[in-house]
Amino acid sequence: MIDRYRSEIEAPLNIQRGAKGIGVQRVQEWLGLKGHGVEIDGDFGPATEAALIAYQGEVWKQTSPKFGALDAPTWKNLAGDLISASAFVTPGPTFGATVVALAQAHLAAKAREVGGDNCGPWVRHYCRGQSVAWCQGFASTMWNDAAQLVGKGPVLDLVIEGIWCLFVPTVAAAAKRCGLFVPGSAAWSPPPGSMFLLRGGAYGYLHVGIVEWADRDIMRTIEGNTNENGGANGYEVARRTRMVASCDFVRSD
């Protein structure tokens, strides 16, 4: 498991009736993701306590004196989808194949927002603690993690003046600097694990994601901050089908 994930994976402390703060917010977010939604206000009151008891009863099918307070087994179950996806340790035969396998793991975990636009533990996980538009954070995290798993691979320099830049055109600029940028063309099929850059908007690009598979003019993608309509400001990691000609690319292999 990669150290930078630990802020979202480690269990918050002393979370029970009367507690306040970011730790309570994290528990409330995961309760919402698990179907026990409460107001995400960082205040552990009677509603949060009731939701936590209901979730614990759903998981363990019995009552316990510990129900209503967060303990290690409860956190492991609440945040288990993120914990499992982050602990992915089986590299593929190539860097690109590993990128795809990671993206598929996060897709299967149903990574998505909770508590508002660009909010929740998955978003902070991809965006280094920030709550911002996260398609670039998702794609870059898949690449960075794949590079660590295979021990090599193209890692884009997305840090500007000490800050990790969550701006899609930054990806294109970084790819051009290291020779990985490829303009979209009917004569070129992007290899799996490449990033697609959806052209458009005032700054040249609207959206970025991972190429799962491509065949001439059609590609299947896995992308963050999208939805069933393929929007560039959605709420989940989703699989889409797109036209190769509408995008430029950062090649994986």
C-alpha positions as CSV (number, residue, x, y, z in Angstrom):
1,M,0.0,0.0,0.0
2,I,1.3,3.5,-0.9
3,D,1.9,5.8,2.0
4,R,0.2,8.8,0.6
5,Y,-3.2,7.1,0.8
6,R,-3.1,6.7,4.5
7,S,-4.9,9.9,5.4
8,E,-8.1,8.5,3.9
9,I,-7.5,4.9,4.9
10,E,-6.5,5.2,8.6
11,A,-9.4,5.1,11.0
12,P,-10.3,8.3,12.7
13,L,-10.1,8.3,16.5
14,N,-12.6,8.7,19.3
15,I,-15.7,8.8,17.0
16,Q,-18.8,8.4,19.1
17,R,-21.7,10.5,20.4
18,G,-20.6,14.1,21.1
19,A,-17.5,14.0,18.8
20,K,-17.0,16.7,16.2
21,G,-14.6,17.4,13.4
22,I,-13.2,15.9,10.2
23,G,-13.1,12.4,11.6
24,V,-16.9,12.5,12.2
25,Q,-17.3,13.9,8.7
26,R,-15.4,10.9,7.2
27,V,-17.6,8.5,9.1
28,Q,-20.8,10.3,7.9
29,E,-19.5,10.2,4.3
30,W,-18.9,6.5,4.4
31,L,-22.3,5.9,6.0
32,G,-23.8,7.7,3.1
33,L,-21.8,5.7,0.6
34,K,-23.1,2.5,2.3
35,G,-26.7,3.5,2.1
36,H,-27.2,5.1,5.6
37,G,-27.1,8.7,4.6
38,V,-27.0,11.4,7.3
39,E,-26.2,15.1,7.2
40,I,-22.5,15.5,6.7
41,D,-21.8,18.2,9.2
42,G,-19.0,16.8,11.3
43,D,-21.2,16.6,14.4
44,F,-21.8,13.1,15.9
45,G,-25.3,13.5,17.2
46,P,-28.3,11.1,17.6
47,A,-28.9,10.8,13.8
48,T,-25.3,9.8,13.1
49,E,-25.4,7.4,16.1
50,A,-28.6,5.8,14.8
51,A,-27.2,5.4,11.3
52,L,-24.0,3.9,12.6
53,I,-26.0,1.4,14.8
54,A,-28.1,0.5,11.8
55,Y,-25.0,-0.1,9.6
56,Q,-23.3,-2.2,12.3
57,G,-26.5,-4.3,12.7
58,E,-26.6,-4.8,9.0
59,V,-23.1,-6.0,8.9
60,W,-23.0,-8.2,12.0
61,K,-26.7,-9.1,12.3
62,Q,-26.7,-8.7,16.1
63,T,-26.5,-6.0,18.8
64,S,-23.4,-5.3,20.8
65,P,-22.4,-2.8,23.6
66,K,-20.0,-1.3,21.1
67,F,-22.7,-0.5,18.5
68,G,-23.0,3.3,18.1
69,A,-19.3,4.0,18.3
70,L,-16.6,3.6,15.7
71,D,-14.2,0.7,16.3
72,A,-11.5,-0.9,14.0
73,P,-13.8,-3.6,12.5
74,T,-16.5,-1.1,11.7
75,W,-14.0,1.2,10.0
76,K,-12.6,-1.6,8.0
77,N,-16.0,-2.4,6.7
78,L,-17.1,1.2,6.1
79,A,-13.9,2.2,4.2
80,G,-13.3,-1.3,2.8
81,D,-13.9,-0.5,-0.8
82,L,-11.2,2.3,-0.8
83,I,-8.8,0.1,1.3
84,S,-9.1,-2.8,-1.1
85,A,-8.7,-0.7,-4.2
86,S,-5.7,1.1,-2.7
87,A,-4.0,-2.2,-1.8
88,F,-4.1,-3.5,-5.3
89,V,-0.7,-5.1,-5.8
90,T,-0.8,-7.3,-8.9
91,P,1.0,-5.6,-11.8
92,G,0.1,-6.6,-15.3
93,P,2.6,-7.6,-18.1
94,T,3.0,-3.9,-19.1
95,F,2.6,-0.5,-17.6
96,G,-0.5,0.1,-19.7
97,A,-2.1,-3.2,-18.7
98,T,-1.4,-2.3,-15.0
99,V,-3.1,1.1,-15.5
100,V,-6.2,-0.6,-16.9
101,A,-6.3,-3.2,-14.1
102,L,-6.1,-0.4,-11.5
103,A,-8.8,1.6,-13.2
104,Q,-11.0,-1.6,-13.3
105,A,-10.5,-2.1,-9.6
106,H,-11.7,1.4,-8.8
107,L,-14.6,1.0,-11.2
108,A,-15.6,-2.2,-9.4
109,A,-15.4,-0.5,-6.1
110,K,-18.0,2.1,-7.3
111,A,-15.8,5.1,-6.5
112,R,-18.0,8.2,-6.4
113,E,-18.8,11.5,-4.7
114,V,-20.7,12.0,-1.6
115,G,-21.8,15.1,0.3
116,G,-21.9,17.4,-2.7
117,D,-20.1,18.2,-6.0
118,N,-16.5,17.1,-6.0
119,C,-16.7,15.9,-2.3
120,G,-16.0,12.8,-0.4
121,P,-13.2,10.4,0.4
122,W,-12.7,9.1,-3.1
123,V,-12.2,12.6,-4.4
124,R,-9.7,13.5,-1.7
125,H,-7.9,10.2,-2.3
126,Y,-7.4,11.0,-6.0
127,C,-6.7,14.7,-5.5
128,R,-4.2,14.7,-2.6
129,G,-6.7,15.9,0.0
130,Q,-8.4,18.5,-2.2
131,S,-12.1,18.6,-3.0
132,V,-11.9,19.8,-6.6
133,A,-12.9,18.5,-10.1
134,W,-11.3,15.1,-10.1
135,C,-11.1,13.5,-13.6
136,Q,-7.4,14.5,-13.8
137,G,-6.8,13.3,-10.2
138,F,-8.3,9.9,-11.0
139,A,-6.3,9.4,-14.3
140,S,-3.0,10.6,-12.8
141,T,-3.4,8.4,-9.7
142,M,-3.9,5.3,-11.9
143,W,-0.7,6.2,-13.8
144,N,1.4,7.0,-10.7
145,D,0.3,3.9,-8.9
146,A,0.9,1.7,-11.9
147,A,4.4,3.1,-12.3
148,Q,5.1,2.2,-8.7
149,L,3.7,-1.3,-9.1
150,V,5.8,-2.1,-12.2
151,G,8.9,-0.3,-10.9
152,K,9.0,2.0,-13.9
153,G,6.7,3.8,-16.4
154,P,6.0,7.3,-17.7
155,V,5.1,9.6,-14.7
156,L,4.0,13.0,-15.8
157,D,5.4,16.1,-14.0
158,L,2.2,17.8,-12.9
159,V,3.6,19.9,-10.1
160,I,3.8,23.6,-10.7
161,E,5.5,25.9,-8.1
162,G,5.2,23.1,-5.5
163,I,1.5,22.4,-6.1
164,W,0.0,19.4,-7.8
165,C,-2.0,21.0,-10.6
166,L,-5.4,19.5,-11.2
167,F,-6.0,21.1,-14.6
168,V,-6.5,18.9,-17.7
169,P,-4.4,21.1,-20.0
170,T,-1.5,20.6,-17.6
171,V,-1.6,16.9,-18.5
172,A,-1.2,17.7,-22.2
173,A,1.6,20.1,-21.6
174,A,3.5,17.6,-19.4
175,A,3.0,14.9,-22.0
176,K,4.4,17.1,-24.7
177,R,7.5,17.9,-22.6
178,C,8.3,14.2,-22.3
179,G,7.3,13.1,-25.8
180,L,4.2,11.1,-24.9
181,F,1.6,13.4,-26.5
182,V,-0.2,12.0,-29.6
183,P,-2.8,13.9,-31.5
184,G,-6.0,11.9,-32.2
185,S,-6.1,10.3,-35.6
186,A,-8.1,7.7,-37.5
187,A,-4.7,6.1,-38.4
188,W,-3.6,5.6,-34.7
189,S,-5.3,3.4,-32.1
190,P,-4.2,4.3,-28.5
191,P,-2.8,1.4,-26.5
192,P,-4.6,0.3,-23.3
193,G,-3.7,2.4,-20.3
194,S,-3.2,5.6,-22.3
195,M,-4.9,8.8,-21.2
196,F,-7.5,10.4,-23.5
197,L,-7.8,14.2,-23.6
198,L,-11.2,15.3,-24.7
199,R,-10.7,18.4,-26.9
200,G,-12.9,21.5,-26.4
201,G,-13.4,24.5,-24.1
202,A,-11.4,27.7,-23.8
203,Y,-8.2,26.0,-22.6
204,G,-8.2,23.3,-25.2
205,Y,-9.4,20.3,-23.2
206,L,-12.5,19.4,-21.2
207,H,-11.9,16.0,-19.7
208,V,-9.4,13.2,-19.2
209,G,-9.6,9.5,-18.5
210,I,-8.1,6.1,-19.1
211,V,-8.3,4.1,-22.4
212,E,-9.4,0.5,-21.5
213,W,-9.6,-0.7,-25.1
214,A,-9.6,0.8,-28.6
215,D,-10.3,-0.4,-32.1
216,R,-9.7,2.2,-34.9
217,D,-12.2,5.0,-34.4
218,I,-13.9,3.6,-31.2
219,M,-12.5,3.3,-27.7
220,R,-13.9,2.1,-24.4
221,T,-12.8,4.2,-21.4
222,I,-12.8,4.3,-17.6
223,E,-13.0,7.8,-16.3
224,G,-13.6,9.7,-13.1
225,N,-15.9,12.7,-12.4
226,T,-18.3,11.5,-15.1
227,N,-21.7,9.8,-15.1
228,E,-24.0,7.7,-17.3
229,N,-24.3,10.6,-19.7
230,G,-20.6,11.0,-20.2
231,G,-20.5,14.5,-18.7
232,A,-17.2,16.0,-17.7
233,N,-18.5,17.1,-14.2
234,G,-20.3,14.0,-13.0
235,Y,-20.2,12.1,-9.7
236,E,-18.6,8.7,-10.2
237,V,-16.0,6.5,-11.9
238,A,-17.7,5.0,-15.0
239,R,-17.1,3.1,-18.2
240,R,-17.9,5.0,-21.4
241,T,-17.5,4.5,-25.2
242,R,-16.0,7.4,-27.1
243,M,-14.7,8.4,-30.6
244,V,-11.0,8.4,-31.0
245,A,-11.1,11.4,-33.3
246,S,-12.6,13.6,-30.6
247,C,-9.5,13.3,-28.4
248,D,-5.8,13.6,-28.1
249,F,-3.7,11.1,-26.1
250,V,-1.0,10.5,-23.7
251,R,0.4,7.1,-24.8
252,S,1.1,4.5,-22.1
253,D,3.4,2.1,-23.9
